[in-house]
């Protein structure tokens, strides 16, 4: 309780809230093709591979755009880049609402939806720079809890698509985006005293550090797993268990709701117990639950396991972004963009892995087991990294 009181006495709460809302609505838009995907699949007659590509391309777009967005936010200010990002996000929404009627158009506008995913590299540093080291985990966790925007997408997307058609979902999404833009303009504020990287050599030093790549690998699984599963699970429940499109969306809403709001808890616990130690535990839990999901047991068992999987991954997202600003305080904007990009790449591959294995083998089992095995490899790297950091501290 004392830590929470101290937290709210420091920093800038209006900026933290505005950053959260900006990321929340942008995230909702970023993953909107997932919850509405069952309607698009039925309308366009897509294969298992095409389904994976459809929901994966927006995630890839976000991955590719995060690094430049992070760099631009470092140099020109997070508030300015956030405003530009929201304006640009309106382009694919208008396209999807008024024009889209073919798979190539869905792929193209899906890539542009990645602008919403790139908001991660702007919103988190904008909030983070207002808070001291001891509160970085909670600050990044609260701002990063904007991935709860997925709940809005999965809860309302299928219902709007069923009532008005899937194209209308893009039109309705413009309403909360405009509201978020107004709030952001009014309340977000730059911390002008924050140190920002200014030299290209500084960027190269960070990228050449082996821990940057390890963090990127971990995040490709935690955040990539979160957003990838979020994007594909509606299709999975509809295909595997034959539930209705709206019910499939509701199932995903249940899973995502839990996984989204535990992110601040991950940051808080990482502040207290250490990020890497917590990550090893959380990744172990996700590995076990995903293996069980791969057994393709009755629907409510799979739903329960995926519920816990997203809790583990959501908490891990917050824990991981406690570690980054502690180790790289001056380059947090660049690292947020770089590691966040890796998360987007992971989110692109996961639905494609599920779709490809489904098409090759006729079963989703091998796709889930493949992801579980990759998480196990990440745990081994975490143990190595933990020992490496302890050795460095003991010799410093």
Buried (B, 14 or more C-beta within 10 A) or exposed (E): EEEEEEBEEEBBBBBBBBBBBBBBBBBBBBBBBBBBBBBBBEEBEBEBBBBBBBBBBBBBBBBBBBBBBBBBBBEEBBBBBBBBBBEBBBEBBEBBBEEBEEBEEBBBBBBBBBBBBBBBBBBBBBBBBBBEEEBBBBBBBBBBBBBBBBBBBBBBBBBBBBEEBBBBBBBBBBEBBEEBBEBBEEBBBBBEEBEBBEEEEBBEBBBEBEBBBBBBBBBBBBBBBBBBBBBBBBBBBBBBBEBEBBBBBBBBBBBBBBBBBBBBBBBBBBBEEBBBBBBBBBBBBBBBBBBBBBEBEEBEEBBBBBBBBBBBBBBBBBBBBBBBBBBBBBBBBBBBBBBBBBBBBBBBBBBBBBBBBBBEEEEBBBBBBBBBEBBBEBBEBBEEBBEEBEEEEEEE
